[in-house]
């Protein structure tokens, strides 16, 4: 098996694995990252989204070989209980989550948006979250939360 190297949440990671294995399988099964969730397995729901560089990417259908040498961020690398990311604080303040299954993928999509565009409009946020499915109906609160986080980040 080839060795694949990448940075995971800021830490250099070197793994022996089938290079065609999905990134999601490696993140959850091998590396113990529970943030990305398996949803559809076909890049349709966003539950497994992670950030690769400054883009949200579905980990379920991303082969491991394609992330060699790249920076990957999962929910675990976004913030912590002691120091939550502004998005995490805003989602709590806006009550923008219910069951929580989709939220890690939505947070990663939002974080990627804010990395590329620190002052998004409501339409920008809606477009960035468009591929993330949520059955709880908290979309309006999620958009408000992303805009709230952007404002907090801008005021620093």
Buried (B, 14 or more C-beta within 10 A) or exposed (E): EEEBEBBBBEEEBEBEBBEEBBBBBBBBEBBEBEBBBBBBBEBEBBBBBBBBEBBBBBBBBBBBBBBEEEBBBBBBBBBEEEEBBBBBBBBEBBEBBBEEBBBBBBBBBBBBBBBEBEEBEEEBBBEBBEBBBBEBEBBEBBBBBBBBBBEBBEEE
